[in-house]
Amino acid sequence: MSLSLWKHSPHHHRLLISLLAFVMVAGAVITALALRTPVGATVVNPTCEANGYSHGFKIDGWDNATFPTGGYPGYLTFTWTTGSQNGFPTEVTAGAQDAGVTVQVRSQDGVLVDWVSSVGIDLVIVKGGSGANLYHYVPAGTSDFGLHAPENASDKYAAISHVDFCYNTSPTPSPSPSPSPSPSPSPSPSPSPSPSPSPSPLEESADEGGGPMHSGTFTWPV
């Protein structure tokens, strides 16, 4: 395109800008989708523990749930505990229960699921039909949308039967052993000074007054 055509063709100007914007947006969408492209499970019913994660939480019973027919529902909040929550059976499948950890999910039709977590999640397993999709997050993620199970025989995503959330905790480093203190050498005892012999009693002469003679002893100052 010549400079004159660029300057005198505002339509082409707007068209080129729109085309560039579309390419940028499309690239961003493709990148976002690639970050959460599911991997088909090689087993029928994968688990967090079998995939090497220390903590696992399953929300079951999706095939028995009733979903809204109009509008998009709000999120349901689940704590990382075993029991029944919001009408769904839940199970901690790996690690300890922790009521302080929450996972929120929502679905309009039981086929696509959105989620939000209070902790970083490394893997989400979406089970439906005879297969499951594994969604890996590197680094760990705290939310995503539009997750689904594999396609069924009718080439449509299978209805979800359960969803597992998995994460690992950083191992606690073993404390380094404290070095054993080297024994301090015992100080050599200072030799006790040998006492000086006491002098023999001194006889003092009588004074000029002719008093009697007397004897005495004294200790040598040390």
C-alpha positions as CSV (number, residue, x, y, z in Angstrom):
1,M,0.0,0.0,0.0
2,S,1.4,3.4,-1.0
3,L,1.7,6.3,1.4
4,S,-0.8,8.3,-0.7
5,L,-3.3,5.5,-0.5
6,W,-2.9,5.2,3.2
7,K,-3.3,8.9,3.7
8,H,-6.3,9.3,1.5
9,S,-8.2,6.0,2.3
10,P,-9.6,6.3,5.8
11,H,-11.6,3.2,5.1
12,H,-8.5,1.1,4.5
13,H,-7.0,2.7,7.6
14,R,-9.8,1.5,9.8
15,L,-9.9,-1.9,8.1
16,L,-6.2,-2.5,8.8
17,I,-6.5,-1.4,12.4
18,S,-9.5,-3.7,12.9
19,L,-7.7,-6.6,11.3
20,L,-4.6,-6.1,13.6
21,A,-6.9,-5.9,16.6
22,F,-8.6,-9.1,15.6
23,V,-5.4,-10.9,15.2
24,M,-4.1,-9.8,18.6
25,V,-7.4,-10.8,20.3
26,A,-7.5,-14.1,18.5
27,G,-3.9,-14.8,19.5
28,A,-4.7,-14.1,23.2
29,V,-7.8,-16.4,23.1
30,I,-5.8,-19.2,21.5
31,T,-3.1,-18.8,24.1
32,A,-5.6,-18.8,27.0
33,L,-7.3,-22.0,25.7
34,A,-3.9,-23.7,25.2
35,L,-3.1,-23.1,28.8
36,R,-6.0,-25.3,29.9
37,T,-6.3,-27.8,27.0
38,P,-7.5,-31.1,28.6
39,V,-5.6,-34.3,28.4
40,G,-7.7,-37.4,28.0
41,A,-7.2,-39.8,30.9
42,T,-5.7,-43.2,30.2
43,V,-7.8,-44.9,32.9
44,V,-11.6,-44.8,33.3
45,N,-11.6,-43.3,36.8
46,P,-8.4,-41.3,37.5
47,T,-7.7,-39.9,41.0
48,C,-5.5,-37.2,42.5
49,E,-3.4,-39.7,44.4
50,A,-2.8,-41.9,41.3
51,N,-1.6,-38.8,39.5
52,G,1.0,-38.0,42.2
53,Y,-0.8,-35.3,44.2
54,S,-0.9,-35.2,48.0
55,H,-4.3,-33.5,48.4
56,G,-7.5,-34.5,46.6
57,F,-11.1,-33.4,46.9
58,K,-14.0,-34.8,44.9
59,I,-17.5,-33.3,44.3
60,D,-19.7,-36.2,43.3
61,G,-23.3,-36.7,42.3
62,W,-23.5,-34.3,39.3
63,D,-25.6,-36.8,37.4
64,N,-28.3,-36.5,40.1
65,A,-28.2,-32.7,40.3
66,T,-30.8,-30.3,38.9
67,F,-29.4,-27.4,37.0
68,P,-31.2,-24.1,36.1
69,T,-33.0,-23.8,32.8
70,G,-32.5,-20.1,32.4
71,G,-29.7,-17.6,33.3
72,Y,-26.4,-18.5,34.8
73,P,-26.3,-19.7,38.4
74,G,-24.2,-18.4,41.2
75,Y,-21.3,-20.3,42.6
76,L,-21.8,-23.0,45.2
77,T,-19.1,-23.0,48.0
78,F,-17.7,-26.3,49.2
79,T,-15.2,-26.8,52.0
80,W,-12.4,-29.4,51.7
81,T,-14.2,-31.9,53.9
82,T,-16.0,-35.3,53.4
83,G,-19.8,-35.2,53.7
84,S,-22.7,-33.8,51.9
85,Q,-22.6,-30.1,50.8
86,N,-25.2,-28.2,48.7
87,G,-26.8,-31.5,47.9
88,F,-23.6,-33.0,46.5
89,P,-21.6,-35.8,48.2
90,T,-18.0,-34.7,48.8
91,E,-15.0,-36.7,49.7
92,V,-11.4,-35.9,50.6
93,T,-9.6,-38.5,48.5
94,A,-6.0,-37.7,49.5
95,G,-4.5,-35.8,52.4
96,A,-6.2,-34.4,55.4
97,Q,-9.6,-32.6,55.6
98,D,-9.3,-28.8,55.9
99,A,-12.4,-26.7,56.4
100,G,-10.3,-23.6,55.8
101,V,-9.9,-24.5,52.1
102,T,-12.8,-23.7,49.9
103,V,-13.7,-24.6,46.3
104,Q,-16.5,-22.8,44.5
105,V,-18.2,-24.3,41.4
106,R,-21.0,-23.4,39.1
107,S,-22.6,-25.0,36.0
108,Q,-25.6,-24.1,33.9
109,D,-26.2,-27.4,32.3
110,G,-24.1,-30.1,34.1
111,V,-21.8,-30.2,31.0
112,L,-19.5,-27.2,31.5
113,V,-18.2,-26.2,34.9
114,D,-16.4,-23.1,36.2
115,W,-14.5,-23.1,39.4
116,V,-12.7,-20.8,41.9
117,S,-10.4,-22.1,44.7
118,S,-8.9,-20.5,47.8
119,V,-5.6,-22.5,47.2
120,G,-3.6,-23.1,44.1
121,I,-4.9,-26.1,42.2
122,D,-2.5,-28.2,40.1
123,L,-4.9,-30.6,38.4
124,V,-8.7,-30.7,37.9
125,I,-10.2,-34.0,36.8
126,V,-13.6,-33.8,35.0
127,K,-15.3,-37.2,34.8
128,G,-18.2,-37.9,32.5
129,G,-19.5,-40.9,30.6
130,S,-16.7,-43.5,30.1
131,G,-13.8,-41.1,30.3
132,A,-12.3,-38.1,32.0
133,N,-10.3,-35.0,31.1
134,L,-7.3,-33.9,33.0
135,Y,-6.7,-30.1,33.3
136,H,-3.1,-29.4,34.4
137,Y,-2.1,-25.9,35.7
138,V,1.5,-24.8,35.7
139,P,1.9,-22.8,37.8
140,A,-1.0,-23.7,40.0
141,G,-4.3,-21.9,39.2
142,T,-7.1,-20.5,41.4
143,S,-9.9,-20.3,38.8
144,D,-11.0,-21.5,35.4
145,F,-14.1,-21.8,33.3
146,G,-15.7,-24.0,30.7
147,L,-14.1,-27.3,31.8
148,H,-15.8,-30.5,30.5
149,A,-15.6,-34.2,30.2
150,P,-14.6,-36.0,26.9
151,E,-17.1,-36.3,24.1
152,N,-19.4,-39.3,24.1
153,A,-20.6,-41.4,21.2
154,S,-22.9,-38.6,19.9
155,D,-19.9,-36.3,19.5
156,K,-21.0,-34.1,22.4
157,Y,-19.4,-33.5,25.7
158,A,-20.6,-36.1,28.2
159,A,-22.6,-34.9,31.2
160,I,-20.3,-34.5,34.3
161,S,-20.5,-37.2,36.9
162,H,-17.9,-35.8,39.3
163,V,-15.0,-33.3,39.5
164,D,-11.7,-33.8,41.4
165,F,-9.4,-31.0,42.6
166,C,-5.8,-31.8,43.3
167,Y,-2.8,-30.0,44.6
168,N,0.6,-30.6,46.2
169,T,2.1,-29.0,49.2
170,S,5.7,-28.1,49.3
171,P,7.6,-30.7,51.4
172,T,8.8,-29.4,54.7
173,P,12.6,-29.4,54.7
174,S,14.3,-31.7,57.2
175,P,16.1,-29.6,59.8
176,S,19.9,-29.8,59.5
177,P,21.4,-31.6,62.5
178,S,23.1,-29.3,64.9
179,P,26.8,-29.9,65.1
180,S,27.8,-31.5,68.4
181,P,29.8,-28.9,70.4
182,S,33.4,-29.7,70.8
183,P,34.2,-30.3,74.5
184,S,36.1,-27.4,76.0
185,P,39.4,-28.5,77.4
186,S,39.4,-28.6,81.1
187,P,41.6,-25.9,82.5
188,S,44.7,-27.3,84.2
189,P,44.5,-26.6,87.9
190,S,46.8,-23.9,89.1
191,P,49.3,-25.3,91.6
192,S,48.6,-24.4,95.1
193,P,51.5,-22.4,96.5
194,S,53.5,-24.3,99.1
195,P,53.2,-22.6,102.4
196,S,56.3,-21.0,103.7
197,P,57.5,-22.5,106.9
198,S,56.5,-20.6,109.9
199,P,59.6,-19.1,111.6
200,S,60.6,-20.4,115.0
201,P,59.2,-18.5,117.9
202,L,61.2,-15.3,118.5
203,E,62.4,-14.5,121.8
204,E,62.2,-11.0,122.6
205,S,64.5,-9.4,125.0
206,A,63.1,-7.8,128.0
207,D,62.6,-4.1,127.7
208,E,64.6,-1.6,129.4
209,G,62.1,-1.7,132.2
210,G,63.2,-5.2,133.0
211,G,59.9,-6.8,132.1
212,P,59.7,-10.5,131.6
213,M,60.7,-12.2,128.4
214,H,57.8,-13.6,126.1
215,S,57.6,-15.6,122.9
216,G,55.1,-15.2,120.0
217,T,54.3,-16.5,116.4
218,F,53.1,-14.8,113.2
219,T,52.0,-15.8,109.7
220,W,54.0,-14.8,106.6
221,P,51.8,-12.7,104.4
222,V,51.2,-14.3,101.0
